[in-house]
Amino acid sequence: MDIPFNIPYTTGREIEYLEEAIAKGSFSSCGYFNQTSEEKLREITKTSEVLLTTSCTHALEMCAILLDISEGDEVIMSSFNFVSAANAFALRGAKIVFVDIDPGSMNINPDLIEAAITENTRAILVMHYAGVPCDMDRIKRISTKHSIPVVEDAAHCINSYYERQHLGTIGDLGALSFHATKNIHCGEGGALLINNEKYKERAYILRDKGTNRRIFMQGNVDKYSWVDVGSSYGLSELNAAFLTAQLENVDDVTIKRQIVANDYVEKLEVPAKMIEIGNGHIFFIKCIDEADRIKLMIYLNQKGINVTFHYVPLHSSSYGIKNSKFCGEDKFTTKESSRLLRLPIYPEFRNASLIWTAINNYYDRS
Ligand SMILES: Cc1ncc(COP(=O)(O)O)c(C=O)c1O
């Protein structure tokens, strides 16, 4: 038996919607299914401005452009992060300043942010790992006190909330991912959430290759032209058709994943594990240390159970060593990421008991 780590979710309606998109004959980013997906996302996130994008990576790149990040600017984030969060800002010449994480959630430790702020700090990027929220009250207070905008990397966060506010809608800007590994997906896709009115108009221009095509389509100018920098960040209508089908099932997917996660929380007897499960996007345990993680992975792989670790801290990766700075002590980032192990989790997952039984047996014997 082989238990895969992830099975990308499908609803059964994707083909119907793809056929409908083809029949409508509109394939680029301004079609019917872009509208239905954006509408559904507005309903889920309760934010007024949602722009579908080709990926979360590109939504984050748009954030860096919207914040006018340039050479010499600094951006604060945690180093236990996906490379896109750092690259979006590094691409514009920013220096990435890392601070340590909270070992329980693996999210940025808000207590460490203020010490990393300098006169060059232009943004604070927070990533809600596994759809479990960062302490947004604290982070917003720091942001307001120092007038530094907050970007939320909410790649993992569809249907995840902080005090009833959808993640990605609390900072100035937020980014969601609809990559095939996420709870809701369209192969590759993302969305930019704009929570600060001042970025709204320019965001559409950036997505439309630096043109004012949107206002042309609305009939407000008679020709559209080059008005700013920009790129091709709009989502194809085919991906959007697929995404609409997925978004219609968001609650069902979330509940099913949360059931699996809760089962893991209840049954696993391990050195440490997730307690707060968010939207059930990721479930991780912590092994004793890295050597123990390797042993457990081999043990599980021999039983056909596919498990995996996650981010290699950015500050210790080859590009990060040369191009970033870690502010303060790396007390938890390296240690905790090297013992973190992710377990299979997907909506129709029936084998959780095999996994927790195998892991509990491993720790009973060792
Ligand atoms: C935290 C985080 N941010 C951003 C991304 C990039 O997402 P995308 O593949 O949609 O560009 C990922 C991808 O997994 C991620 O984990």
The ligand as a Gaussian input file, in Angstrom:
#p B3LYP/6-31G(d) Opt

LIG

0 1
 C        3.915000      30.557000       2.332000
 C        3.883000      30.508000       0.829000
 N        3.866000      31.660000       0.152000
 C        3.821000      31.682000      -1.191000
 C        3.780000      30.526000      -1.916000
 C        3.763000      30.597000      -3.403000
 O        2.522000      30.195000      -3.924000
 P        2.306000      29.994000      -5.481000
 O        2.792000      28.612000      -5.816000
 O        0.832000      30.150000      -5.695000
 O        3.083000      31.026000      -6.176000
 C        3.798000      29.289000      -1.256000
 C        3.751000      28.051000      -2.012000
 O        3.546000      26.981000      -1.533000
 C        3.848000      29.285000       0.166000
 O        3.897000      28.139000       0.866000

